[in-house]
């Protein structure tokens, strides 16, 4: 990403998404200290730039895998407000630890709307 034709803000956004992806892999592998270190690097960049909706969703995944469930639910809600609708969260194994909580169930109900009415004009 060290290309002069790519604006700094775009490089930062891509770097945030890469850090979140790497942190997710490390958390899934059980390397919580490395996942947390990568997540902290993400937070350093996050303070300078708003993350993408996918970045917010990835953040929820990492936090869930790290056992930080209330933070994961907050990030999932942020992703929803940011417009994330790539796939239903109930099919994501990284969010399994959140399932069953009333907060999660409420968010999933709201998330289902984009998939149940896709192609149409909404409700």
N, C-alpha and C positions, 0 to 999 in steps of 0.2 A: 504493500500500500504506500510505498514511498515514491509516489509519482507526482510530478509537479502539475499534471493536468487534472488531478483529483483534489477538490477543495478540502481544506482541513476539517471542516464540519462533517463532510461525508466520510472522511477517513475515521474520524472519531466515532461516528455512528456504526460503521462497519466494525471497528475495533471493539465497541461495546457488545455487539452481537457475537463476535468471535469469542470474547471473554466469557460471555454467558454460555455459549455452546461448550467451551472447554470445561467450564465449571460444572456444567450438567454431567458431562462424561465422568469427571473426577468424583462427583457426588455419587453417581450410580455405581462406580467402582469401589466405593467405600472410603476413598481418600478425602475425608472431610476437611482436613487441614489445608490441602491444596485447593479444594473446591472453595473453601472460605477465602483463601488468599486471592484466587482469581475473582471471586465475587467482590472482594474489597477493592481490587483494581477497577472493576466495573463501576463501583460506587464513586471512585475518584473521578472517572470520566463522566459519570452520570450528572455530577454536580454542574458540569459545564454545558451539557447538552441534554435535551429531552430524548429518552429512548423511543425507539419505534414500538408499535403495538406488539410486534413479534418479540422485541426485546423485553417488554413488560411480561409477556406470557412466559418467556424463557426464565425470567427472574422468578416467577411463581413456581416454576418447575424445580429450580435449584433450591429455593427456600423450602419447598416441600420435602425434597430429598435430604436436606440438611436437618429436617425435623423442626424447622421454624414455621409452624403451621399458621399462626395468626398473621405473620408477615407474608406468608405465601398467599393466604386468602386476600389480603389487602392488595398484593400485586396482581392477583387474578382479577380483582374488581377494577383495578387501574387499566389492565389490558382490555377488559370489556368496554370501559368508557373510552379507551383510545381507539376502539373500532376493530379489535382483533376478532376475526371470525373464520380463521383458516380451517379449523376442524373442531369437533366437539370435545371439550375437556374430559368428559366422562370416558373417552376411549384412550386417554393418555395415562400410561402406567406410572409416570413420574408423579402424578397427582393422586395416586391411590390412597395415600395416608390421609388425605383431606376428606375423602368420601365418607358420607354418613353424618358429617357435621351440618347443622341447620344453615350455617352461612354458606357452605359449599353448595348445598342443595338449592338454595335460593339463587346463587350465581349461575348454576347449571341450567335452571329453569329459564333464566334470562338469556343465556347463551344459546339455547336450543332454537330460538326464533330464527336466526339467520339460516339454519339448515333445513328447518321444516317448511319455510316459505321461499326458498331460493328460487330465483328465476321469475318470481312474481313481483308485485309491488309492495309487499309487506301485508300487515293485518288490515 
